[in-house]
Amino acid sequence: MTTVIALTANQTAWLLTLVAGVVVLVVVALLLEMLRRTVLKVEASVLEAWEAGRRVEHNTIGTFLLKSTRERGAELVEELEHHR
């Protein structure tokens, strides 16, 4: 004797709903992982840019003195001309 197990319409709907839920769950998990990796890349790029900006600032911290240095240099040249 063979036993046939048939699903009712209600059971089929539940099964399809569960399968769809698992598919959605997997897709959302994949999208969240892609977002996490992108955020890490952006964060690394921002940190790189920040460090580059700090190095530029460090290398150019004395540039405001250039104007007065030029003026003092001109005064020095004038003074040296007087002593020739």
mmCIF file of the N, C-alpha and C atoms, coordinates in Angstrom:
data_MODEL
# 
_entry.id   MODEL 
# 
loop_
_atom_site.group_PDB 
_atom_site.id 
_atom_site.type_symbol 
_atom_site.label_atom_id 
_atom_site.label_alt_id 
_atom_site.label_comp_id 
_atom_site.label_asym_id 
_atom_site.label_entity_id 
_atom_site.label_seq_id 
_atom_site.pdbx_PDB_ins_code 
_atom_site.Cartn_x 
_atom_site.Cartn_y 
_atom_site.Cartn_z 
_atom_site.occupancy 
_atom_site.B_iso_or_equiv 
_atom_site.pdbx_formal_charge 
_atom_site.auth_seq_id 
_atom_site.auth_comp_id 
_atom_site.auth_asym_id 
_atom_site.auth_atom_id 
_atom_site.pdbx_PDB_model_num 
ATOM 1   N N  . MET A 1 1  ? 0.822  -1.151  0.000  1.00 0.00 ? 1  MET A N  1 
ATOM 2   C CA . MET A 1 1  ? 0.000  0.000   0.000  1.00 0.00 ? 1  MET A CA 1 
ATOM 3   C C  . MET A 1 1  ? 0.888  1.243   0.000  1.00 0.00 ? 1  MET A C  1 
ATOM 4   N N  . THR A 1 2  ? 0.560  2.264   -0.789 1.00 0.00 ? 2  THR A N  1 
ATOM 5   C CA . THR A 1 2  ? 1.333  3.490   -0.940 1.00 0.00 ? 2  THR A CA 1 
ATOM 6   C C  . THR A 1 2  ? 0.586  4.625   -0.264 1.00 0.00 ? 2  THR A C  1 
ATOM 7   N N  . THR A 1 3  ? 1.347  5.398   0.494  1.00 0.00 ? 3  THR A N  1 
ATOM 8   C CA . THR A 1 3  ? 0.753  6.550   1.157  1.00 0.00 ? 3  THR A CA 1 
ATOM 9   C C  . THR A 1 3  ? 1.129  7.803   0.365  1.00 0.00 ? 3  THR A C  1 
ATOM 10  N N  . VAL A 1 4  ? 0.140  8.543   -0.022 1.00 0.00 ? 4  VAL A N  1 
ATOM 11  C CA . VAL A 1 4  ? 0.359  9.776   -0.773 1.00 0.00 ? 4  VAL A CA 1 
ATOM 12  C C  . VAL A 1 4  ? 0.114  10.940  0.183  1.00 0.00 ? 4  VAL A C  1 
ATOM 13  N N  . ILE A 1 5  ? 1.122  11.784  0.281  1.00 0.00 ? 5  ILE A N  1 
ATOM 14  C CA . ILE A 1 5  ? 0.972  12.954  1.146  1.00 0.00 ? 5  ILE A CA 1 
ATOM 15  C C  . ILE A 1 5  ? 0.788  14.154  0.232  1.00 0.00 ? 5  ILE A C  1 
ATOM 16  N N  . ALA A 1 6  ? -0.328 14.761  0.320  1.00 0.00 ? 6  ALA A N  1 
ATOM 17  C CA . ALA A 1 6  ? -0.616 15.932  -0.497 1.00 0.00 ? 6  ALA A CA 1 
ATOM 18  C C  . ALA A 1 6  ? -0.738 17.137  0.418  1.00 0.00 ? 6  ALA A C  1 
ATOM 19  N N  . LEU A 1 7  ? -0.232 18.236  -0.071 1.00 0.00 ? 7  LEU A N  1 
ATOM 20  C CA . LEU A 1 7  ? -0.316 19.465  0.707  1.00 0.00 ? 7  LEU A CA 1 
ATOM 21  C C  . LEU A 1 7  ? -1.606 20.197  0.366  1.00 0.00 ? 7  LEU A C  1 
ATOM 22  N N  . THR A 1 8  ? -2.176 20.747  1.388  1.00 0.00 ? 8  THR A N  1 
ATOM 23  C CA . THR A 1 8  ? -3.372 21.549  1.149  1.00 0.00 ? 8  THR A CA 1 
ATOM 24  C C  . THR A 1 8  ? -2.946 22.908  0.592  1.00 0.00 ? 8  THR A C  1 
ATOM 25  N N  . ALA A 1 9  ? -3.874 23.664  0.118  1.00 0.00 ? 9  ALA A N  1 
ATOM 26  C CA . ALA A 1 9  ? -3.575 24.992  -0.425 1.00 0.00 ? 9  ALA A CA 1 
ATOM 27  C C  . ALA A 1 9  ? -2.970 25.882  0.656  1.00 0.00 ? 9  ALA A C  1 
ATOM 28  N N  . ASN A 1 10 ? -3.456 25.744  1.837  1.00 0.00 ? 10 ASN A N  1 
ATOM 29  C CA . ASN A 1 10 ? -2.949 26.531  2.957  1.00 0.00 ? 10 ASN A CA 1 
ATOM 30  C C  . ASN A 1 10 ? -1.497 26.171  3.262  1.00 0.00 ? 10 ASN A C  1 
ATOM 31  N N  . GLN A 1 11 ? -1.188 24.880  3.276  1.00 0.00 ? 11 GLN A N  1 
ATOM 32  C CA . GLN A 1 11 ? 0.173  24.428  3.532  1.00 0.00 ? 11 GLN A CA 1 
ATOM 33  C C  . GLN A 1 11 ? 1.125  24.868  2.417  1.00 0.00 ? 11 GLN A C  1 
ATOM 34  N N  . THR A 1 12 ? 0.660  24.817  1.188  1.00 0.00 ? 12 THR A N  1 
ATOM 35  C CA . THR A 1 12 ? 1.471  25.252  0.057  1.00 0.00 ? 12 THR A CA 1 
ATOM 36  C C  . THR A 1 12 ? 1.779  26.745  0.180  1.00 0.00 ? 12 THR A C  1 
ATOM 37  N N  . ALA A 1 13 ? 0.806  27.519  0.572  1.00 0.00 ? 13 ALA A N  1 
ATOM 38  C CA . ALA A 1 13 ? 1.013  28.961  0.749  1.00 0.00 ? 13 ALA A CA 1 
ATOM 39  C C  . ALA A 1 13 ? 2.043  29.223  1.843  1.00 0.00 ? 13 ALA A C  1 
ATOM 40  N N  . TRP A 1 14 ? 1.939  28.493  2.941  1.00 0.00 ? 14 TRP A N  1 
ATOM 41  C CA . TRP A 1 14 ? 2.905  28.646  4.024  1.00 0.00 ? 14 TRP A CA 1 
ATOM 42  C C  . TRP A 1 14 ? 4.306  28.276  3.551  1.00 0.00 ? 14 TRP A C  1 
ATOM 43  N N  . LEU A 1 15 ? 4.429  27.187  2.834  1.00 0.00 ? 15 LEU A N  1 
ATOM 44  C CA . LEU A 1 15 ? 5.722  26.742  2.331  1.00 0.00 ? 15 LEU A CA 1 
ATOM 45  C C  . LEU A 1 15 ? 6.327  27.772  1.389  1.00 0.00 ? 15 LEU A C  1 
ATOM 46  N N  . LEU A 1 16 ? 5.526  28.300  0.478  1.00 0.00 ? 16 LEU A N  1 
ATOM 47  C CA . LEU A 1 16 ? 6.023  29.319  -0.445 1.00 0.00 ? 16 LEU A CA 1 
ATOM 48  C C  . LEU A 1 16 ? 6.429  30.591  0.306  1.00 0.00 ? 16 LEU A C  1 
ATOM 49  N N  . THR A 1 17 ? 5.666  30.933  1.307  1.00 0.00 ? 17 THR A N  1 
ATOM 50  C CA . THR A 1 17 ? 5.994  32.113  2.110  1.00 0.00 ? 17 THR A CA 1 
ATOM 51  C C  . THR A 1 17 ? 7.317  31.929  2.845  1.00 0.00 ? 17 THR A C  1 
ATOM 52  N N  . LEU A 1 18 ? 7.523  30.759  3.405  1.00 0.00 ? 18 LEU A N  1 
ATOM 53  C CA . LEU A 1 18 ? 8.772  30.479  4.110  1.00 0.00 ? 18 LEU A CA 1 
ATOM 54  C C  . LEU A 1 18 ? 9.964  30.496  3.154  1.00 0.00 ? 18 LEU A C  1 
ATOM 55  N N  . VAL A 1 19 ? 9.798  29.907  1.997  1.00 0.00 ? 19 VAL A N  1 
ATOM 56  C CA . VAL A 1 19 ? 10.880 29.892  0.999  1.00 0.00 ? 19 VAL A CA 1 
ATOM 57  C C  . VAL A 1 19 ? 11.186 31.323  0.554  1.00 0.00 ? 19 VAL A C  1 
ATOM 58  N N  . ALA A 1 20 ? 10.151 32.098  0.294  1.00 0.00 ? 20 ALA A N  1 
ATOM 59  C CA . ALA A 1 20 ? 10.353 33.494  -0.109 1.00 0.00 ? 20 ALA A CA 1 
ATOM 60  C C  . ALA A 1 20 ? 11.048 34.276  1.005  1.00 0.00 ? 20 ALA A C  1 
ATOM 61  N N  . GLY A 1 21 ? 10.685 34.023  2.244  1.00 0.00 ? 21 GLY A N  1 
ATOM 62  C CA . GLY A 1 21 ? 11.326 34.685  3.386  1.00 0.00 ? 21 GLY A CA 1 
ATOM 63  C C  . GLY A 1 21 ? 12.804 34.362  3.479  1.00 0.00 ? 21 GLY A C  1 
ATOM 64  N N  . VAL A 1 22 ? 13.151 33.100  3.242  1.00 0.00 ? 22 VAL A N  1 
ATOM 65  C CA . VAL A 1 22 ? 14.563 32.697  3.272  1.00 0.00 ? 22 VAL A CA 1 
ATOM 66  C C  . VAL A 1 22 ? 15.324 33.377  2.142  1.00 0.00 ? 22 VAL A C  1 
ATOM 67  N N  . VAL A 1 23 ? 14.716 33.440  0.962  1.00 0.00 ? 23 VAL A N  1 
ATOM 68  C CA . VAL A 1 23 ? 15.363 34.105  -0.178 1.00 0.00 ? 23 VAL A CA 1 
ATOM 69  C C  . VAL A 1 23 ? 15.591 35.582  0.140  1.00 0.00 ? 23 VAL A C  1 
ATOM 70  N N  . VAL A 1 24 ? 14.583 36.231  0.684  1.00 0.00 ? 24 VAL A N  1 
ATOM 71  C CA . VAL A 1 24 ? 14.718 37.649  1.042  1.00 0.00 ? 24 VAL A CA 1 
ATOM 72  C C  . VAL A 1 24 ? 15.794 37.824  2.104  1.00 0.00 ? 24 VAL A C  1 
ATOM 73  N N  . LEU A 1 25 ? 15.832 36.954  3.074  1.00 0.00 ? 25 LEU A N  1 
ATOM 74  C CA . LEU A 1 25 ? 16.835 37.016  4.126  1.00 0.00 ? 25 LEU A CA 1 
ATOM 75  C C  . LEU A 1 25 ? 18.239 36.911  3.555  1.00 0.00 ? 25 LEU A C  1 
ATOM 76  N N  . VAL A 1 26 ? 18.451 35.980  2.645  1.00 0.00 ? 26 VAL A N  1 
ATOM 77  C CA . VAL A 1 26 ? 19.772 35.803  2.023  1.00 0.00 ? 26 VAL A CA 1 
ATOM 78  C C  . VAL A 1 26 ? 20.154 37.039  1.206  1.00 0.00 ? 26 VAL A C  1 
ATOM 79  N N  . VAL A 1 27 ? 19.211 37.574  0.449  1.00 0.00 ? 27 VAL A N  1 
ATOM 80  C CA . VAL A 1 27 ? 19.489 38.767  -0.363 1.00 0.00 ? 27 VAL A CA 1 
ATOM 81  C C  . VAL A 1 27 ? 19.834 39.955  0.528  1.00 0.00 ? 27 VAL A C  1 
ATOM 82  N N  . VAL A 1 28 ? 19.079 40.152  1.591  1.00 0.00 ? 28 VAL A N  1 
ATOM 83  C CA . VAL A 1 28 ? 19.350 41.265  2.509  1.00 0.00 ? 28 VAL A CA 1 
ATOM 84  C C  . VAL A 1 28 ? 20.711 41.085  3.166  1.00 0.00 ? 28 VAL A C  1 
ATOM 85  N N  . ALA A 1 29 ? 21.059 39.879  3.564  1.00 0.00 ? 29 ALA A N  1 
ATOM 86  C CA . ALA A 1 29 ? 22.368 39.622  4.173  1.00 0.00 ? 29 ALA A CA 1 
ATOM 87  C C  . ALA A 1 29 ? 23.484 39.941  3.184  1.00 0.00 ? 29 ALA A C  1 
ATOM 88  N N  . LEU A 1 30 ? 23.331 39.552  1.928  1.00 0.00 ? 30 LEU A N  1 
ATOM 89  C CA . LEU A 1 30 ? 24.338 39.857  0.914  1.00 0.00 ? 30 LEU A CA 1 
ATOM 90  C C  . LEU A 1 30 ? 24.463 41.363  0.683  1.00 0.00 ? 30 LEU A C  1 
ATOM 91  N N  . LEU A 1 31 ? 23.344 42.057  0.610  1.00 0.00 ? 31 LEU A N  1 
ATOM 92  C CA . LEU A 1 31 ? 23.371 43.507  0.417  1.00 0.00 ? 31 LEU A CA 1 
ATOM 93  C C  . LEU A 1 31 ? 24.024 44.212  1.607  1.00 0.00 ? 31 LEU A C  1 
ATOM 94  N N  . LEU A 1 32 ? 23.723 43.760  2.808  1.00 0.00 ? 32 LEU A N  1 
ATOM 95  C CA . LEU A 1 32 ? 24.344 44.353  3.987  1.00 0.00 ? 32 LEU A CA 1 
ATOM 96  C C  . LEU A 1 32 ? 25.851 44.111  4.007  1.00 0.00 ? 32 LEU A C  1 
ATOM 97  N N  . GLU A 1 33 ? 26.283 42.948  3.593  1.00 0.00 ? 33 GLU A N  1 
ATOM 98  C CA . GLU A 1 33 ? 27.716 42.659  3.531  1.00 0.00 ? 33 GLU A CA 1 
ATOM 99  C C  . GLU A 1 33 ? 28.401 43.536  2.491  1.00 0.00 ? 33 GLU A C  1 
ATOM 100 N N  . MET A 1 34 ? 27.752 43.739  1.342  1.00 0.00 ? 34 MET A N  1 
ATOM 101 C CA . MET A 1 34 ? 28.309 44.622  0.318  1.00 0.00 ? 34 MET A CA 1 
ATOM 102 C C  . MET A 1 34 ? 28.415 46.047  0.857  1.00 0.00 ? 34 MET A C  1 
ATOM 103 N N  . LEU A 1 35 ? 27.404 46.488  1.576  1.00 0.00 ? 35 LEU A N  1 
ATOM 104 C CA . LEU A 1 35 ? 27.417 47.823  2.171  1.00 0.00 ? 35 LEU A CA 1 
ATOM 105 C C  . LEU A 1 35 ? 28.537 47.949  3.200  1.00 0.00 ? 35 LEU A C  1 
ATOM 106 N N  . ARG A 1 36 ? 28.706 46.939  4.026  1.00 0.00 ? 36 ARG A N  1 
ATOM 107 C CA . ARG A 1 36 ? 29.762 46.952  5.050  1.00 0.00 ? 36 ARG A CA 1 
ATOM 108 C C  . ARG A 1 36 ? 31.133 47.075  4.410  1.00 0.00 ? 36 ARG A C  1 
ATOM 109 N N  . ARG A 1 37 ? 31.374 46.305  3.359  1.00 0.00 ? 37 ARG A N  1 
ATOM 110 C CA . ARG A 1 37 ? 32.669 46.362  2.675  1.00 0.00 ? 37 ARG A CA 1 
ATOM 111 C C  . ARG A 1 37 ? 32.892 47.727  2.029  1.00 0.00 ? 37 ARG A C  1 
ATOM 112 N N  . THR A 1 38 ? 31.841 48.290  1.451  1.00 0.00 ? 38 THR A N  1 
ATOM 113 C CA . THR A 1 38 ? 31.956 49.617  0.837  1.00 0.00 ? 38 THR A CA 1 
ATOM 114 C C  . THR A 1 38 ? 32.263 50.665  1.893  1.00 0.00 ? 38 THR A C  1 
ATOM 115 N N  . VAL A 1 39 ? 31.606 50.581  3.031  1.00 0.00 ? 39 VAL A N  1 
ATOM 116 C CA . VAL A 1 39 ? 31.857 51.532  4.121  1.00 0.00 ? 39 VAL A CA 1 
ATOM 117 C C  . VAL A 1 39 ? 33.303 51.424  4.595  1.00 0.00 ? 39 VAL A C  1 
ATOM 118 N N  . LEU A 1 40 ? 33.825 50.236  4.699  1.00 0.00 ? 40 LEU A N  1 
ATOM 119 C CA . LEU A 1 40 ? 35.224 50.061  5.110  1.00 0.00 ? 40 LEU A CA 1 
ATOM 120 C C  . LEU A 1 40 ? 36.178 50.676  4.097  1.00 0.00 ? 40 LEU A C  1 
ATOM 121 N N  . LYS A 1 41 ? 35.880 50.515  2.811  1.00 0.00 ? 41 LYS A N  1 
ATOM 122 C CA . LYS A 1 41 ? 36.729 51.123  1.774  1.00 0.00 ? 41 LYS A CA 1 
ATOM 123 C C  . LYS A 1 41 ? 36.673 52.641  1.846  1.00 0.00 ? 41 LYS A C  1 
ATOM 124 N N  . VAL A 1 42 ? 35.475 53.181  2.033  1.00 0.00 ? 42 VAL A N  1 
ATOM 125 C CA . VAL A 1 42 ? 35.321 54.635  2.128  1.00 0.00 ? 42 VAL A CA 1 
ATOM 126 C C  . VAL A 1 42 ? 36.064 55.148  3.363  1.00 0.00 ? 42 VAL A C  1 
ATOM 127 N N  . GLU A 1 43 ? 35.930 54.449  4.471  1.00 0.00 ? 43 GLU A N  1 
ATOM 128 C CA . GLU A 1 43 ? 36.606 54.862  5.697  1.00 0.00 ? 43 GLU A CA 1 
ATOM 129 C C  . GLU A 1 43 ? 38.118 54.877  5.504  1.00 0.00 ? 43 GLU A C  1 
ATOM 130 N N  . ALA A 1 44 ? 38.659 53.854  4.845  1.00 0.00 ? 44 ALA A N  1 
ATOM 131 C CA . ALA A 1 44 ? 40.096 53.813  4.590  1.00 0.00 ? 44 ALA A CA 1 
ATOM 132 C C  . ALA A 1 44 ? 40.517 54.972  3.696  1.00 0.00 ? 44 ALA A C  1 
ATOM 133 N N  . SER A 1 45 ? 39.721 55.299  2.693  1.00 0.00 ? 45 SER A N  1 
ATOM 134 C CA . SER A 1 45 ? 40.036 56.415  1.805  1.00 0.00 ? 45 SER A CA 1 
ATOM 135 C C  . SER A 1 45 ? 39.984 57.749  2.545  1.00 0.00 ? 45 SER A C  1 
ATOM 136 N N  . VAL A 1 46 ? 39.005 57.901  3.406  1.00 0.00 ? 46 VAL A N  1 
ATOM 137 C CA . VAL A 1 46 ? 38.889 59.136  4.187  1.00 0.00 ? 46 VAL A CA 1 
ATOM 138 C C  . VAL A 1 46 ? 40.090 59.290  5.112  1.00 0.00 ? 46 VAL A C  1 
ATOM 139 N N  . LEU A 1 47 ? 40.486 58.224  5.752  1.00 0.00 ? 47 LEU A N  1 
ATOM 140 C CA . LEU A 1 47 ? 41.652 58.285  6.635  1.00 0.00 ? 47 LEU A CA 1 
ATOM 141 C C  . LEU A 1 47 ? 42.916 58.628  5.847  1.00 0.00 ? 47 LEU A C  1 
ATOM 142 N N  . GLU A 1 48 ? 43.048 58.069  4.657  1.00 0.00 ? 48 GLU A N  1 
ATOM 143 C CA . GLU A 1 48 ? 44.182 58.382  3.792  1.00 0.00 ? 48 GLU A CA 1 
ATOM 144 C C  . GLU A 1 48 ? 44.198 59.861  3.422  1.00 0.00 ? 48 GLU A C  1 
ATOM 145 N N  . ALA A 1 49 ? 43.042 60.378  3.033  1.00 0.00 ? 49 ALA A N  1 
ATOM 146 C CA . ALA A 1 49 ? 42.942 61.794  2.664  1.00 0.00 ? 49 ALA A CA 1 
ATOM 147 C C  . ALA A 1 49 ? 43.228 62.682  3.867  1.00 0.00 ? 49 ALA A C  1 
ATOM 148 N N  . TRP A 1 50 ? 42.742 62.299  5.030  1.00 0.00 ? 50 TRP A N  1 
ATOM 149 C CA . TRP A 1 50 ? 42.980 63.074  6.246  1.00 0.00 ? 50 TRP A CA 1 
ATOM 150 C C  . TRP A 1 50 ? 44.476 63.129  6.540  1.00 0.00 ? 50 TRP A C  1 
ATOM 151 N N  . GLU A 1 51 ? 45.143 61.990  6.437  1.00 0.00 ? 51 GLU A N  1 
ATOM 152 C CA . GLU A 1 51 ? 46.582 61.936  6.705  1.00 0.00 ? 51 GLU A CA 1 
ATOM 153 C C  . GLU A 1 51 ? 47.350 62.772  5.686  1.00 0.00 ? 51 GLU A C  1 
ATOM 154 N N  . ALA A 1 52 ? 46.948 62.718  4.426  1.00 0.00 ? 52 ALA A N  1 
ATOM 155 C CA . ALA A 1 52 ? 47.598 63.535  3.397  1.00 0.00 ? 52 ALA A CA 1 
ATOM 156 C C  . ALA A 1 52 ? 47.411 65.020  3.711  1.00 0.00 ? 52 ALA A C  1 
ATOM 157 N N  . GLY A 1 53 ? 46.226 65.398  4.142  1.00 0.00 ? 53 GLY A N  1 
ATOM 158 C CA . GLY A 1 53 ? 45.972 66.783  4.527  1.00 0.00 ? 53 GLY A CA 1 
ATOM 159 C C  . GLY A 1 53 ? 46.830 67.219  5.699  1.00 0.00 ? 53 GLY A C  1 
ATOM 160 N N  . ARG A 1 54 ? 47.003 66.351  6.654  1.00 0.00 ? 54 ARG A N  1 
ATOM 161 C CA . ARG A 1 54 ? 47.863 66.658  7.797  1.00 0.00 ? 54 ARG A CA 1 
ATOM 162 C C  . ARG A 1 54 ? 49.308 66.851  7.360  1.00 0.00 ? 54 ARG A C  1 
ATOM 163 N N  . ARG A 1 55 ? 49.771 66.022  6.419  1.00 0.00 ? 55 ARG A N  1 
ATOM 164 C CA . ARG A 1 55 ? 51.148 66.171  5.925  1.00 0.00 ? 55 ARG A CA 1 
ATOM 165 C C  . ARG A 1 55 ? 51.317 67.479  5.166  1.00 0.00 ? 55 ARG A C  1 
ATOM 166 N N  . VAL A 1 56 ? 50.304 67.849  4.364  1.00 0.00 ? 56 VAL A N  1 
ATOM 167 C CA . VAL A 1 56 ? 50.363 69.123  3.637  1.00 0.00 ? 56 VAL A CA 1 
ATOM 168 C C  . VAL A 1 56 ? 50.408 70.280  4.635  1.00 0.00 ? 56 VAL A C  1 
ATOM 169 N N  . GLU A 1 57 ? 49.564 70.205  5.649  1.00 0.00 ? 57 GLU A N  1 
ATOM 170 C CA . GLU A 1 57 ? 49.552 71.260  6.661  1.00 0.00 ? 57 GLU A CA 1 
ATOM 171 C C  . GLU A 1 57 ? 50.921 71.367  7.331  1.00 0.00 ? 57 GLU A C  1 
ATOM 172 N N  . HIS A 1 58 ? 51.485 70.230  7.690  1.00 0.00 ? 58 HIS A N  1 
ATOM 173 C CA . HIS A 1 58 ? 52.788 70.221  8.357  1.00 0.00 ? 58 HIS A CA 1 
ATOM 174 C C  . HIS A 1 58 ? 53.873 70.815  7.454  1.00 0.00 ? 58 HIS A C  1 
ATOM 175 N N  . ASN A 1 59 ? 53.808 70.498  6.164  1.00 0.00 ? 59 ASN A N  1 
ATOM 176 C CA . ASN A 1 59 ? 54.829 70.986  5.238  1.00 0.00 ? 59 ASN A CA 1 
ATOM 177 C C  . ASN A 1 59 ? 54.656 72.452  4.872  1.00 0.00 ? 59 ASN A C  1 
ATOM 178 N N  . THR A 1 60 ? 53.481 73.009  5.086  1.00 0.00 ? 60 THR A N  1 
ATOM 179 C CA . THR A 1 60 ? 53.229 74.386  4.675  1.00 0.00 ? 60 THR A CA 1 
ATOM 180 C C  . THR A 1 60 ? 52.917 75.296  5.856  1.00 0.00 ? 60 THR A C  1 
ATOM 181 N N  . ILE A 1 61 ? 53.223 74.850  7.055  1.00 0.00 ? 61 ILE A N  1 
ATOM 182 C CA . ILE A 1 61 ? 52.843 75.610  8.246  1.00 0.00 ? 61 ILE A CA 1 
ATOM 183 C C  . ILE A 1 61 ? 53.552 76.960  8.313  1.00 0.00 ? 61 ILE A C  1 
ATOM 184 N N  . GLY A 1 62 ? 54.718 77.082  7.717  1.00 0.00 ? 62 GLY A N  1 
ATOM 185 C CA . GLY A 1 62 ? 55.461 78.332  7.791  1.00 0.00 ? 62 GLY A CA 1 
ATOM 186 C C  . GLY A 1 62 ? 55.296 79.241  6.593  1.00 0.00 ? 62 GLY A C  1 
ATOM 187 N N  . THR A 1 63 ? 54.413 78.934  5.686  1.00 0.00 ? 63 THR A N  1 
ATOM 188 C CA . THR A 1 63 ? 54.300 79.742  4.465  1.00 0.00 ? 63 THR A CA 1 
ATOM 189 C C  . THR A 1 63 ? 53.821 81.158  4.743  1.00 0.00 ? 63 THR A C  1 
ATOM 190 N N  . PHE A 1 64 ? 53.135 81.397  5.838  1.00 0.00 ? 64 PHE A N  1 
ATOM 191 C CA . PHE A 1 64 ? 52.692 82.763  6.150  1.00 0.00 ? 64 PHE A CA 1 
ATOM 192 C C  . PHE A 1 64 ? 53.888 83.672  6.413  1.00 0.00 ? 64 PHE A C  1 
ATOM 193 N N  . LEU A 1 65 ? 55.044 83.091  6.711  1.00 0.00 ? 65 LEU A N  1 
ATOM 194 C CA . LEU A 1 65 ? 56.243 83.888  6.963  1.00 0.00 ? 65 LEU A CA 1 
ATOM 195 C C  . LEU A 1 65 ? 56.935 84.337  5.680  1.00 0.00 ? 65 LEU A C  1 
ATOM 196 N N  . LEU A 1 66 ? 56.535 83.781  4.545  1.00 0.00 ? 66 LEU A N  1 
ATOM 197 C CA . LEU A 1 66 ? 57.238 84.092  3.301  1.00 0.00 ? 66 LEU A CA 1 
ATOM 198 C C  . LEU A 1 66 ? 57.167 85.572  2.949  1.00 0.00 ? 66 LEU A C  1 
ATOM 199 N N  . LYS A 1 67 ? 56.038 86.216  3.180  1.00 0.00 ? 67 LYS A N  1 
ATOM 200 C CA . LYS A 1 67 ? 55.902 87.635  2.852  1.00 0.00 ? 67 LYS A CA 1 
ATOM 201 C C  . LYS A 1 67 ? 56.889 88.464  3.668  1.00 0.00 ? 67 LYS A C  1 
ATOM 202 N N  . SER A 1 68 ? 56.901 88.244  4.970  1.00 0.00 ? 68 SER A N  1 
ATOM 203 C CA . SER A 1 68 ? 57.826 89.017  5.802  1.00 0.00 ? 68 SER A CA 1 
ATOM 204 C C  . SER A 1 68 ? 59.276 88.631  5.509  1.00 0.00 ? 68 SER A C  1 
ATOM 205 N N  . THR A 1 69 ? 59.533 87.392  5.145  1.00 0.00 ? 69 THR A N  1 
ATOM 206 C CA . THR A 1 69 ? 60.889 86.980  4.794  1.00 0.00 ? 69 THR A CA 1 
ATOM 207 C C  . THR A 1 69 ? 61.350 87.715  3.546  1.00 0.00 ? 69 THR A C  1 
ATOM 208 N N  . ARG A 1 70 ? 60.475 87.853  2.572  1.00 0.00 ? 70 ARG A N  1 
ATOM 209 C CA . ARG A 1 70 ? 60.813 88.574  1.349  1.00 0.00 ? 70 ARG A CA 1 
ATOM 210 C C  . ARG A 1 70 ? 61.095 90.040  1.663  1.00 0.00 ? 70 ARG A C  1 
ATOM 211 N N  . GLU A 1 71 ? 60.259 90.624  2.496  1.00 0.00 ? 71 GLU A N  1 
ATOM 212 C CA . GLU A 1 71 ? 60.466 92.023  2.862  1.00 0.00 ? 71 GLU A CA 1 
ATOM 213 C C  . GLU A 1 71 ? 61.773 92.207  3.620  1.00 0.00 ? 71 GLU A C  1 
ATOM 214 N N  . ARG A 1 72 ? 62.065 91.318  4.555  1.00 0.00 ? 72 ARG A N  1 
ATOM 215 C CA . ARG A 1 72 ? 63.318 91.412  5.322  1.00 0.00 ? 72 ARG A CA 1 
ATOM 216 C C  . ARG A 1 72 ? 64.518 91.171  4.410  1.00 0.00 ? 72 ARG A C  1 
ATOM 217 N N  . GLY A 1 73 ? 64.344 90.298  3.439  1.00 0.00 ? 73 GLY A N  1 
ATOM 218 C CA . GLY A 1 73 ? 65.430 90.060  2.478  1.00 0.00 ? 73 GLY A CA 1 
ATOM 219 C C  . GLY A 1 73 ? 65.723 91.301  1.655  1.00 0.00 ? 73 GLY A C  1 
ATOM 220 N N  . ALA A 1 74 ? 64.688 91.987  1.247  1.00 0.00 ? 74 ALA A N  1 
ATOM 221 C CA . ALA A 1 74 ? 64.867 93.226  0.483  1.00 0.00 ? 74 ALA A CA 1 
ATOM 222 C C  . ALA A 1 74 ? 65.551 94.276  1.353  1.00 0.00 ? 74 ALA A C  1 
ATOM 223 N N  . GLU A 1 75 ? 65.153 94.369  2.623  1.00 0.00 ? 75 GLU A N  1 
ATOM 224 C CA . GLU A 1 75 ? 65.801 95.311  3.540  1.00 0.00 ? 75 GLU A CA 1 
ATOM 225 C C  . GLU A 1 75 ? 67.271 94.951  3.720  1.00 0.00 ? 75 GLU A C  1 
ATOM 226 N N  . LEU A 1 76 ? 67.574 93.682  3.810  1.00 0.00 ? 76 LEU A N  1 
ATOM 227 C CA . LEU A 1 76 ? 68.952 93.224  3.975  1.00 0.00 ? 76 LEU A CA 1 
ATOM 228 C C  . LEU A 1 76 ? 69.790 93.577  2.751  1.00 0.00 ? 76 LEU A C  1 
ATOM 229 N N  . VAL A 1 77 ? 69.217 93.396  1.566  1.00 0.00 ? 77 VAL A N  1 
ATOM 230 C CA . VAL A 1 77 ? 69.927 93.745  0.338  1.00 0.00 ? 77 VAL A CA 1 
ATOM 231 C C  . VAL A 1 77 ? 70.218 95.247  0.322  1.00 0.00 ? 77 VAL A C  1 
ATOM 232 N N  . GLU A 1 78 ? 69.232 96.040  0.707  1.00 0.00 ? 78 GLU A N  1 
ATOM 233 C CA . GLU A 1 78 ? 69.437 97.491  0.762  1.00 0.00 ? 78 GLU A CA 1 
ATOM 234 C C  . GLU A 1 78 ? 70.542 97.854  1.747  1.00 0.00 ? 78 GLU A C  1 
ATOM 235 N N  . GLU A 1 79 ? 70.525 97.215  2.910  1.00 0.00 ? 79 GLU A N  1 
ATOM 236 C CA . GLU A 1 79 ? 71.555 97.481  3.922  1.00 0.00 ? 79 GLU A CA 1 
ATOM 237 C C  . GLU A 1 79 ? 72.924 97.078  3.414  1.00 0.00 ? 79 GLU A C  1 
ATOM 238 N N  . LEU A 1 80 ? 73.007 95.958  2.725  1.00 0.00 ? 80 LEU A N  1 
ATOM 239 C CA . LEU A 1 80 ? 74.302 95.519  2.176  1.00 0.00 ? 80 LEU A CA 1 
ATOM 240 C C  . LEU A 1 80 ? 74.799 96.468  1.102  1.00 0.00 ? 80 LEU A C  1 
ATOM 241 N N  . GLU A 1 81 ? 73.889 97.031  0.332  1.00 0.00 ? 81 GLU A N  1 
ATOM 242 C CA . GLU A 1 81 ? 74.268 98.005  -0.684 1.00 0.00 ? 81 GLU A CA 1 
ATOM 243 C C  . GLU A 1 81 ? 74.885 99.246  -0.036 1.00 0.00 ? 81 GLU A C  1 
ATOM 244 N N  . HIS A 1 82 ? 74.446 99.644  1.139  1.00 0.00 ? 82 HIS A N  1 
ATOM 245 C CA . HIS A 1 82 ? 74.972 100.807 1.847  1.00 0.00 ? 82 HIS A CA 1 
ATOM 246 C C  . HIS A 1 82 ? 76.403 100.552 2.344  1.00 0.00 ? 82 HIS A C  1 
ATOM 247 N N  . HIS A 1 83 ? 76.721 99.298  2.584  1.00 0.00 ? 83 HIS A N  1 
ATOM 248 C CA . HIS A 1 83 ? 78.030 98.945  3.179  1.00 0.00 ? 83 HIS A CA 1 
ATOM 249 C C  . HIS A 1 83 ? 79.055 98.571  2.117  1.00 0.00 ? 83 HIS A C  1 
ATOM 250 N N  . ARG A 1 84 ? 78.815 98.779  0.878  1.00 0.00 ? 84 ARG A N  1 
ATOM 251 C CA . ARG A 1 84 ? 79.812 98.450  -0.159 1.00 0.00 ? 84 ARG A CA 1 
ATOM 252 C C  . ARG A 1 84 ? 80.804 99.514  -0.309 1.00 0.00 ? 84 ARG A C  1 
# 
